[in-house]
């Protein structure tokens, strides 16, 4: 397992639907943690890079209707 931690910028304000998905994100194959950053417009995402790519992580957010972009 190759654990990677990345930050993603939220491109829309958090709502109840987004928070519900974030709370269940660990059930997505390869995602180990999704946490709202203290300033609340970033997400801290831990994932297994041997199972998912950054593009696939972004795609999981898009499927959930959560607009994000990776931060450098």
mmCIF file as gemmi writes it, N, C-alpha and C atoms, coordinates in Angstrom:
data_model
loop_
_atom_site.group_PDB
_atom_site.id
_atom_site.type_symbol
_atom_site.label_atom_id
_atom_site.label_alt_id
_atom_site.label_comp_id
_atom_site.label_asym_id
_atom_site.label_entity_id
_atom_site.label_seq_id
_atom_site.pdbx_PDB_ins_code
_atom_site.Cartn_x
_atom_site.Cartn_y
_atom_site.Cartn_z
_atom_site.occupancy
_atom_site.B_iso_or_equiv
_atom_site.pdbx_formal_charge
_atom_site.auth_seq_id
_atom_site.auth_asym_id
_atom_site.pdbx_PDB_model_num
ATOM 1 N N . UNK Axp A 1 ? 0.853 -1.178 0 1 0 ? 1 A 1
ATOM 2 C CA . UNK Axp A 1 ? 0 0 0 1 0 ? 1 A 1
ATOM 3 C C . UNK Axp A 1 ? 0.894 1.234 0 1 0 ? 1 A 1
ATOM 4 N N . UNK Axp A 2 ? 0.569 2.176 -0.868 1 0 ? 2 A 1
ATOM 5 C CA . UNK Axp A 2 ? 1.282 3.443 -0.959 1 0 ? 2 A 1
ATOM 6 C C . UNK Axp A 2 ? 0.315 4.553 -0.585 1 0 ? 2 A 1
ATOM 7 N N . UNK Axp A 3 ? 0.405 5.015 0.66 1 0 ? 3 A 1
ATOM 8 C CA . UNK Axp A 3 ? -0.526 6.033 1.145 1 0 ? 3 A 1
ATOM 9 C C . UNK Axp A 3 ? -0.079 7.415 0.673 1 0 ? 3 A 1
ATOM 10 N N . UNK Axp A 4 ? -1.014 8.136 0.089 1 0 ? 4 A 1
ATOM 11 C CA . UNK Axp A 4 ? -0.788 9.501 -0.386 1 0 ? 4 A 1
ATOM 12 C C . UNK Axp A 4 ? -1.796 10.41 0.309 1 0 ? 4 A 1
ATOM 13 N N . UNK Axp A 5 ? -1.341 11.587 0.718 1 0 ? 5 A 1
ATOM 14 C CA . UNK Axp A 5 ? -2.23 12.6 1.279 1 0 ? 5 A 1
ATOM 15 C C . UNK Axp A 5 ? -2.168 13.814 0.371 1 0 ? 5 A 1
ATOM 16 N N . UNK Axp A 6 ? -3.332 14.249 -0.094 1 0 ? 6 A 1
ATOM 17 C CA . UNK Axp A 6 ? -3.431 15.441 -0.946 1 0 ? 6 A 1
ATOM 18 C C . UNK Axp A 6 ? -4.501 16.367 -0.409 1 0 ? 6 A 1
ATOM 19 N N . UNK Axp A 7 ? -4.359 17.627 -0.779 1 0 ? 7 A 1
ATOM 20 C CA . UNK Axp A 7 ? -5.396 18.617 -0.461 1 0 ? 7 A 1
ATOM 21 C C . UNK Axp A 7 ? -6.126 18.974 -1.751 1 0 ? 7 A 1
ATOM 22 N N . UNK Axp A 8 ? -7.431 19.077 -1.625 1 0 ? 8 A 1
ATOM 23 C CA . UNK Axp A 8 ? -8.276 19.487 -2.74 1 0 ? 8 A 1
ATOM 24 C C . UNK Axp A 8 ? -9.042 20.729 -2.313 1 0 ? 8 A 1
ATOM 25 N N . UNK Axp A 9 ? -9.138 21.684 -3.21 1 0 ? 9 A 1
ATOM 26 C CA . UNK Axp A 9 ? -9.932 22.88 -2.944 1 0 ? 9 A 1
ATOM 27 C C . UNK Axp A 9 ? -11.378 22.607 -3.326 1 0 ? 9 A 1
ATOM 28 N N . UNK Axp A 10 ? -12.284 22.919 -2.412 1 0 ? 10 A 1
ATOM 29 C CA . UNK Axp A 10 ? -13.715 22.823 -2.72 1 0 ? 10 A 1
ATOM 30 C C . UNK Axp A 10 ? -14.094 24.02 -3.583 1 0 ? 10 A 1
ATOM 31 N N . UNK Axp A 11 ? -14.805 23.782 -4.65 1 0 ? 11 A 1
ATOM 32 C CA . UNK Axp A 11 ? -15.192 24.859 -5.552 1 0 ? 11 A 1
ATOM 33 C C . UNK Axp A 11 ? -16.638 25.3 -5.339 1 0 ? 11 A 1
ATOM 34 N N . UNK Axp A 12 ? -17.271 24.768 -4.3 1 0 ? 12 A 1
ATOM 35 C CA . UNK Axp A 12 ? -18.63 25.141 -3.922 1 0 ? 12 A 1
ATOM 36 C C . UNK Axp A 12 ? -18.728 25.013 -2.404 1 0 ? 12 A 1
ATOM 37 N N . UNK Axp A 13 ? -19.615 25.767 -1.782 1 0 ? 13 A 1
ATOM 38 C CA . UNK Axp A 13 ? -19.769 25.648 -0.321 1 0 ? 13 A 1
ATOM 39 C C . UNK Axp A 13 ? -20.284 24.257 0.061 1 0 ? 13 A 1
ATOM 40 N N . UNK Axp A 14 ? -19.822 23.779 1.201 1 0 ? 14 A 1
ATOM 41 C CA . UNK Axp A 14 ? -20.282 22.481 1.706 1 0 ? 14 A 1
ATOM 42 C C . UNK Axp A 14 ? -21.758 22.547 2.051 1 0 ? 14 A 1
ATOM 43 N N . UNK Axp A 15 ? -22.469 21.478 1.735 1 0 ? 15 A 1
ATOM 44 C CA . UNK Axp A 15 ? -23.868 21.365 2.148 1 0 ? 15 A 1
ATOM 45 C C . UNK Axp A 15 ? -24.064 19.989 2.791 1 0 ? 15 A 1
ATOM 46 N N . UNK Axp A 16 ? -25.275 19.709 3.226 1 0 ? 16 A 1
ATOM 47 C CA . UNK Axp A 16 ? -25.538 18.445 3.929 1 0 ? 16 A 1
ATOM 48 C C . UNK Axp A 16 ? -25.274 17.229 3.048 1 0 ? 16 A 1
ATOM 49 N N . UNK Axp A 17 ? -25.626 17.319 1.779 1 0 ? 17 A 1
ATOM 50 C CA . UNK Axp A 17 ? -25.417 16.201 0.861 1 0 ? 17 A 1
ATOM 51 C C . UNK Axp A 17 ? -23.929 15.895 0.713 1 0 ? 17 A 1
ATOM 52 N N . UNK Axp A 18 ? -23.118 16.937 0.562 1 0 ? 18 A 1
ATOM 53 C CA . UNK Axp A 18 ? -21.672 16.746 0.438 1 0 ? 18 A 1
ATOM 54 C C . UNK Axp A 18 ? -21.085 16.157 1.718 1 0 ? 18 A 1
ATOM 55 N N . UNK Axp A 19 ? -21.528 16.677 2.854 1 0 ? 19 A 1
ATOM 56 C CA . UNK Axp A 19 ? -21.012 16.171 4.129 1 0 ? 19 A 1
ATOM 57 C C . UNK Axp A 19 ? -21.395 14.702 4.32 1 0 ? 19 A 1
ATOM 58 N N . UNK Axp A 20 ? -22.579 14.32 3.88 1 0 ? 20 A 1
ATOM 59 C CA . UNK Axp A 20 ? -22.994 12.921 3.995 1 0 ? 20 A 1
ATOM 60 C C . UNK Axp A 20 ? -22.072 12.024 3.174 1 0 ? 20 A 1
ATOM 61 N N . UNK Axp A 21 ? -21.728 12.447 1.95 1 0 ? 21 A 1
ATOM 62 C CA . UNK Axp A 21 ? -20.831 11.651 1.126 1 0 ? 21 A 1
ATOM 63 C C . UNK Axp A 21 ? -19.445 11.587 1.753 1 0 ? 21 A 1
ATOM 64 N N . UNK Axp A 22 ? -18.957 12.721 2.249 1 0 ? 22 A 1
ATOM 65 C CA . UNK Axp A 22 ? -17.632 12.752 2.879 1 0 ? 22 A 1
ATOM 66 C C . UNK Axp A 22 ? -17.581 11.775 4.055 1 0 ? 22 A 1
ATOM 67 N N . UNK Axp A 23 ? -18.65 11.705 4.82 1 0 ? 23 A 1
ATOM 68 C CA . UNK Axp A 23 ? -18.666 10.789 5.967 1 0 ? 23 A 1
ATOM 69 C C . UNK Axp A 23 ? -18.641 9.319 5.531 1 0 ? 23 A 1
ATOM 70 N N . UNK Axp A 24 ? -19.073 9.028 4.298 1 0 ? 24 A 1
ATOM 71 C CA . UNK Axp A 24 ? -19.078 7.652 3.784 1 0 ? 24 A 1
ATOM 72 C C . UNK Axp A 24 ? -17.928 7.379 2.816 1 0 ? 24 A 1
ATOM 73 N N . UNK Axp A 25 ? -17.058 8.333 2.598 1 0 ? 25 A 1
ATOM 74 C CA . UNK Axp A 25 ? -16.016 8.215 1.573 1 0 ? 25 A 1
ATOM 75 C C . UNK Axp A 25 ? -15.089 7.025 1.796 1 0 ? 25 A 1
ATOM 76 N N . UNK Axp A 26 ? -14.925 6.597 3.025 1 0 ? 26 A 1
ATOM 77 C CA . UNK Axp A 26 ? -14.073 5.452 3.301 1 0 ? 26 A 1
ATOM 78 C C . UNK Axp A 26 ? -14.565 4.162 2.672 1 0 ? 26 A 1
ATOM 79 N N . UNK Axp A 27 ? -15.811 4.146 2.225 1 0 ? 27 A 1
ATOM 80 C CA . UNK Axp A 27 ? -16.339 2.947 1.574 1 0 ? 27 A 1
ATOM 81 C C . UNK Axp A 27 ? -15.947 2.884 0.094 1 0 ? 27 A 1
ATOM 82 N N . UNK Axp A 28 ? -15.367 3.959 -0.431 1 0 ? 28 A 1
ATOM 83 C CA . UNK Axp A 28 ? -14.89 3.959 -1.816 1 0 ? 28 A 1
ATOM 84 C C . UNK Axp A 28 ? -13.547 3.225 -1.847 1 0 ? 28 A 1
ATOM 85 N N . UNK Axp A 29 ? -13.445 2.238 -2.712 1 0 ? 29 A 1
ATOM 86 C CA . UNK Axp A 29 ? -12.236 1.431 -2.82 1 0 ? 29 A 1
ATOM 87 C C . UNK Axp A 29 ? -11.001 2.309 -3.005 1 0 ? 29 A 1
ATOM 88 N N . UNK Axp A 30 ? -10.051 2.221 -2.088 1 0 ? 30 A 1
ATOM 89 C CA . UNK Axp A 30 ? -8.801 2.964 -2.185 1 0 ? 30 A 1
ATOM 90 C C . UNK Axp A 30 ? -8.767 4.255 -1.384 1 0 ? 30 A 1
ATOM 91 N N . UNK Axp A 31 ? -9.926 4.841 -1.078 1 0 ? 31 A 1
ATOM 92 C CA . UNK Axp A 31 ? -9.952 6.04 -0.24 1 0 ? 31 A 1
ATOM 93 C C . UNK Axp A 31 ? -9.897 5.605 1.225 1 0 ? 31 A 1
ATOM 94 N N . UNK Axp A 32 ? -9.001 6.205 1.973 1 0 ? 32 A 1
ATOM 95 C CA . UNK Axp A 32 ? -8.919 5.828 3.384 1 0 ? 32 A 1
ATOM 96 C C . UNK Axp A 32 ? -9.437 6.908 4.314 1 0 ? 32 A 1
ATOM 97 N N . UNK Axp A 33 ? -9.394 8.182 3.858 1 0 ? 33 A 1
ATOM 98 C CA . UNK Axp A 33 ? -9.902 9.258 4.705 1 0 ? 33 A 1
ATOM 99 C C . UNK Axp A 33 ? -10.162 10.487 3.852 1 0 ? 33 A 1
ATOM 100 N N . UNK Axp A 34 ? -11.266 11.153 4.142 1 0 ? 34 A 1
ATOM 101 C CA . UNK Axp A 34 ? -11.565 12.468 3.58 1 0 ? 34 A 1
ATOM 102 C C . UNK Axp A 34 ? -11.974 13.333 4.755 1 0 ? 34 A 1
ATOM 103 N N . UNK Axp A 35 ? -11.266 14.423 4.943 1 0 ? 35 A 1
ATOM 104 C CA . UNK Axp A 35 ? -11.5 15.298 6.094 1 0 ? 35 A 1
ATOM 105 C C . UNK Axp A 35 ? -11.593 16.743 5.617 1 0 ? 35 A 1
ATOM 106 N N . UNK Axp A 36 ? -12.521 17.481 6.19 1 0 ? 36 A 1
ATOM 107 C CA . UNK Axp A 36 ? -12.635 18.905 5.885 1 0 ? 36 A 1
ATOM 108 C C . UNK Axp A 36 ? -11.516 19.623 6.643 1 0 ? 36 A 1
ATOM 109 N N . UNK Axp A 37 ? -10.745 20.431 5.931 1 0 ? 37 A 1
ATOM 110 C CA . UNK Axp A 37 ? -9.652 21.175 6.546 1 0 ? 37 A 1
ATOM 111 C C . UNK Axp A 37 ? -10.223 22.25 7.466 1 0 ? 37 A 1
ATOM 112 N N . UNK Axp A 38 ? -9.445 22.676 8.447 1 0 ? 38 A 1
ATOM 113 C CA . UNK Axp A 38 ? -9.932 23.66 9.419 1 0 ? 38 A 1
ATOM 114 C C . UNK Axp A 38 ? -10.554 24.918 8.798 1 0 ? 38 A 1
ATOM 115 N N . UNK Axp A 39 ? -10.037 25.359 7.667 1 0 ? 39 A 1
ATOM 116 C CA . UNK Axp A 39 ? -10.619 26.572 7.086 1 0 ? 39 A 1
ATOM 117 C C . UNK Axp A 39 ? -11.846 26.276 6.234 1 0 ? 39 A 1
ATOM 118 N N . UNK Axp A 40 ? -12.23 25.011 6.142 1 0 ? 40 A 1
ATOM 119 C CA . UNK Axp A 40 ? -13.498 24.531 5.571 1 0 ? 40 A 1
ATOM 120 C C . UNK Axp A 40 ? -13.688 24.69 4.072 1 0 ? 40 A 1
ATOM 121 N N . UNK Axp A 41 ? -12.724 25.146 3.314 1 0 ? 41 A 1
ATOM 122 C CA . UNK Axp A 41 ? -12.924 25.114 1.867 1 0 ? 41 A 1
ATOM 123 C C . UNK Axp A 41 ? -11.868 24.242 1.184 1 0 ? 41 A 1
ATOM 124 N N . UNK Axp A 42 ? -11.183 23.433 1.974 1 0 ? 42 A 1
ATOM 125 C CA . UNK Axp A 42 ? -10.261 22.434 1.46 1 0 ? 42 A 1
ATOM 126 C C . UNK Axp A 42 ? -10.621 21.079 2.052 1 0 ? 42 A 1
ATOM 127 N N . UNK Axp A 43 ? -10.294 20.045 1.316 1 0 ? 43 A 1
ATOM 128 C CA . UNK Axp A 43 ? -10.442 18.689 1.813 1 0 ? 43 A 1
ATOM 129 C C . UNK Axp A 43 ? -9.066 18.045 1.874 1 0 ? 43 A 1
ATOM 130 N N . UNK Axp A 44 ? -8.818 17.307 2.924 1 0 ? 44 A 1
ATOM 131 C CA . UNK Axp A 44 ? -7.587 16.529 3.054 1 0 ? 44 A 1
ATOM 132 C C . UNK Axp A 44 ? -7.982 15.086 2.752 1 0 ? 44 A 1
ATOM 133 N N . UNK Axp A 45 ? -7.33 14.517 1.755 1 0 ? 45 A 1
ATOM 134 C CA . UNK Axp A 45 ? -7.716 13.195 1.268 1 0 ? 45 A 1
ATOM 135 C C . UNK Axp A 45 ? -6.523 12.248 1.364 1 0 ? 45 A 1
ATOM 136 N N . UNK Axp A 46 ? -6.72 11.13 2.05 1 0 ? 46 A 1
ATOM 137 C CA . UNK Axp A 46 ? -5.738 10.049 2.088 1 0 ? 46 A 1
ATOM 138 C C . UNK Axp A 46 ? -6.26 8.935 1.191 1 0 ? 46 A 1
ATOM 139 N N . UNK Axp A 47 ? -5.377 8.429 0.332 1 0 ? 47 A 1
ATOM 140 C CA . UNK Axp A 47 ? -5.785 7.322 -0.531 1 0 ? 47 A 1
ATOM 141 C C . UNK Axp A 47 ? -4.599 6.428 -0.821 1 0 ? 47 A 1
ATOM 142 N N . UNK Axp A 48 ? -4.913 5.235 -1.275 1 0 ? 48 A 1
ATOM 143 C CA . UNK Axp A 48 ? -3.916 4.238 -1.613 1 0 ? 48 A 1
ATOM 144 C C . UNK Axp A 48 ? -3.561 4.402 -3.094 1 0 ? 48 A 1
ATOM 145 N N . UNK Axp A 49 ? -2.36 4.898 -3.374 1 0 ? 49 A 1
ATOM 146 C CA . UNK Axp A 49 ? -1.945 5.16 -4.754 1 0 ? 49 A 1
ATOM 147 C C . UNK Axp A 49 ? -1.719 3.885 -5.551 1 0 ? 49 A 1
ATOM 148 N N . UNK Axp A 50 ? -1.661 2.753 -4.888 1 0 ? 50 A 1
ATOM 149 C CA . UNK Axp A 50 ? -1.558 1.498 -5.638 1 0 ? 50 A 1
ATOM 150 C C . UNK Axp A 50 ? -2.936 1.053 -6.14 1 0 ? 50 A 1
ATOM 151 N N . UNK Axp A 51 ? -3.984 1.716 -5.672 1 0 ? 51 A 1
ATOM 152 C CA . UNK Axp A 51 ? -5.354 1.376 -6.092 1 0 ? 51 A 1
ATOM 153 C C . UNK Axp A 51 ? -6.042 2.494 -6.87 1 0 ? 51 A 1
ATOM 154 N N . UNK Axp A 52 ? -5.677 3.747 -6.601 1 0 ? 52 A 1
ATOM 155 C CA . UNK Axp A 52 ? -6.303 4.902 -7.253 1 0 ? 52 A 1
ATOM 156 C C . UNK Axp A 52 ? -5.244 5.897 -7.712 1 0 ? 52 A 1
ATOM 157 N N . UNK Axp A 53 ? -5.551 6.61 -8.79 1 0 ? 53 A 1
ATOM 158 C CA . UNK Axp A 53 ? -4.722 7.739 -9.209 1 0 ? 53 A 1
ATOM 159 C C . UNK Axp A 53 ? -5.409 9.025 -8.743 1 0 ? 53 A 1
ATOM 160 N N . UNK Axp A 54 ? -4.702 10.134 -8.819 1 0 ? 54 A 1
ATOM 161 C CA . UNK Axp A 54 ? -5.295 11.421 -8.455 1 0 ? 54 A 1
ATOM 162 C C . UNK Axp A 54 ? -6.511 11.687 -9.335 1 0 ? 54 A 1
ATOM 163 N N . UNK Axp A 55 ? -6.403 11.371 -10.612 1 0 ? 55 A 1
ATOM 164 C CA . UNK Axp A 55 ? -7.528 11.573 -11.539 1 0 ? 55 A 1
ATOM 165 C C . UNK Axp A 55 ? -8.751 10.756 -11.103 1 0 ? 55 A 1
ATOM 166 N N . UNK Axp A 56 ? -8.529 9.528 -10.662 1 0 ? 56 A 1
ATOM 167 C CA . UNK Axp A 56 ? -9.637 8.691 -10.215 1 0 ? 56 A 1
ATOM 168 C C . UNK Axp A 56 ? -10.258 9.222 -8.929 1 0 ? 56 A 1
ATOM 169 N N . UNK Axp A 57 ? -9.431 9.786 -8.045 1 0 ? 57 A 1
ATOM 170 C CA . UNK Axp A 57 ? -9.964 10.407 -6.825 1 0 ? 57 A 1
ATOM 171 C C . UNK Axp A 57 ? -10.852 11.584 -7.208 1 0 ? 57 A 1
ATOM 172 N N . UNK Axp A 58 ? -10.367 12.431 -8.115 1 0 ? 58 A 1
ATOM 173 C CA . UNK Axp A 58 ? -11.179 13.559 -8.596 1 0 ? 58 A 1
ATOM 174 C C . UNK Axp A 58 ? -12.492 13.058 -9.206 1 0 ? 58 A 1
ATOM 175 N N . UNK Axp A 59 ? -12.415 11.966 -9.946 1 0 ? 59 A 1
ATOM 176 C CA . UNK Axp A 59 ? -13.612 11.404 -10.583 1 0 ? 59 A 1
ATOM 177 C C . UNK Axp A 59 ? -14.628 10.943 -9.529 1 0 ? 59 A 1
ATOM 178 N N . UNK Axp A 60 ? -14.16 10.366 -8.436 1 0 ? 60 A 1
ATOM 179 C CA . UNK Axp A 60 ? -15.074 9.947 -7.362 1 0 ? 60 A 1
ATOM 180 C C . UNK Axp A 60 ? -15.794 11.163 -6.771 1 0 ? 60 A 1
ATOM 181 N N . UNK Axp A 61 ? -15.08 12.262 -6.592 1 0 ? 61 A 1
ATOM 182 C CA . UNK Axp A 61 ? -15.725 13.481 -6.109 1 0 ? 61 A 1
ATOM 183 C C . UNK Axp A 61 ? -16.739 13.987 -7.126 1 0 ? 61 A 1
ATOM 184 N N . UNK Axp A 62 ? -16.378 13.955 -8.404 1 0 ? 62 A 1
ATOM 185 C CA . UNK Axp A 62 ? -17.3 14.417 -9.453 1 0 ? 62 A 1
ATOM 186 C C . UNK Axp A 62 ? -18.563 13.562 -9.476 1 0 ? 62 A 1
ATOM 187 N N . UNK Axp A 63 ? -18.414 12.231 -9.348 1 0 ? 63 A 1
ATOM 188 C CA . UNK Axp A 63 ? -19.581 11.348 -9.322 1 0 ? 63 A 1
ATOM 189 C C . UNK Axp A 63 ? -20.498 11.681 -8.151 1 0 ? 63 A 1
ATOM 190 N N . UNK Axp A 64 ? -19.897 12.143 -7.045 1 0 ? 64 A 1
ATOM 191 C CA . UNK Axp A 64 ? -20.686 12.491 -5.861 1 0 ? 64 A 1
ATOM 192 C C . UNK Axp A 64 ? -21.248 13.908 -5.959 1 0 ? 64 A 1
ATOM 193 N N . UNK Axp A 65 ? -20.91 14.631 -7.025 1 0 ? 65 A 1
ATOM 194 C CA . UNK Axp A 65 ? -21.406 16.006 -7.191 1 0 ? 65 A 1
ATOM 195 C C . UNK Axp A 65 ? -20.664 17.017 -6.338 1 0 ? 65 A 1
ATOM 196 N N . UNK Axp A 66 ? -19.409 16.702 -6.001 1 0 ? 66 A 1
ATOM 197 C CA . UNK Axp A 66 ? -18.593 17.61 -5.19 1 0 ? 66 A 1
ATOM 198 C C . UNK Axp A 66 ? -17.5 18.176 -6.076 1 0 ? 66 A 1
ATOM 199 N N . UNK Axp A 67 ? -17.613 19.449 -6.462 1 0 ? 67 A 1
ATOM 200 C CA . UNK Axp A 67 ? -16.606 20.051 -7.344 1 0 ? 67 A 1
ATOM 201 C C . UNK Axp A 67 ? -15.331 20.386 -6.559 1 0 ? 67 A 1
ATOM 202 N N . UNK Axp A 68 ? -14.214 19.775 -6.992 1 0 ? 68 A 1
ATOM 203 C CA . UNK Axp A 68 ? -12.917 19.995 -6.345 1 0 ? 68 A 1
ATOM 204 C C . UNK Axp A 68 ? -11.835 20.128 -7.403 1 0 ? 68 A 1
ATOM 205 N N . UNK Axp A 69 ? -10.707 20.649 -6.973 1 0 ? 69 A 1
ATOM 206 C CA . UNK Axp A 69 ? -9.496 20.609 -7.795 1 0 ? 69 A 1
ATOM 207 C C . UNK Axp A 69 ? -8.308 20.416 -6.867 1 0 ? 69 A 1
ATOM 208 N N . UNK Axp A 70 ? -7.32 19.648 -7.303 1 0 ? 70 A 1
ATOM 209 C CA . UNK Axp A 70 ? -6.153 19.399 -6.45 1 0 ? 70 A 1
ATOM 210 C C . UNK Axp A 70 ? -5.357 20.68 -6.256 1 0 ? 70 A 1
ATOM 211 N N . UNK Axp A 71 ? -4.847 20.848 -5.055 1 0 ? 71 A 1
ATOM 212 C CA . UNK Axp A 71 ? -3.978 21.983 -4.757 1 0 ? 71 A 1
ATOM 213 C C . UNK Axp A 71 ? -2.521 21.547 -4.954 1 0 ? 71 A 1
ATOM 214 N N . UNK Axp A 72 ? -1.692 22.455 -5.411 1 0 ? 72 A 1
ATOM 215 C CA . UNK Axp A 72 ? -0.27 22.098 -5.617 1 0 ? 72 A 1
ATOM 216 C C . UNK Axp A 72 ? 0.448 21.806 -4.321 1 0 ? 72 A 1
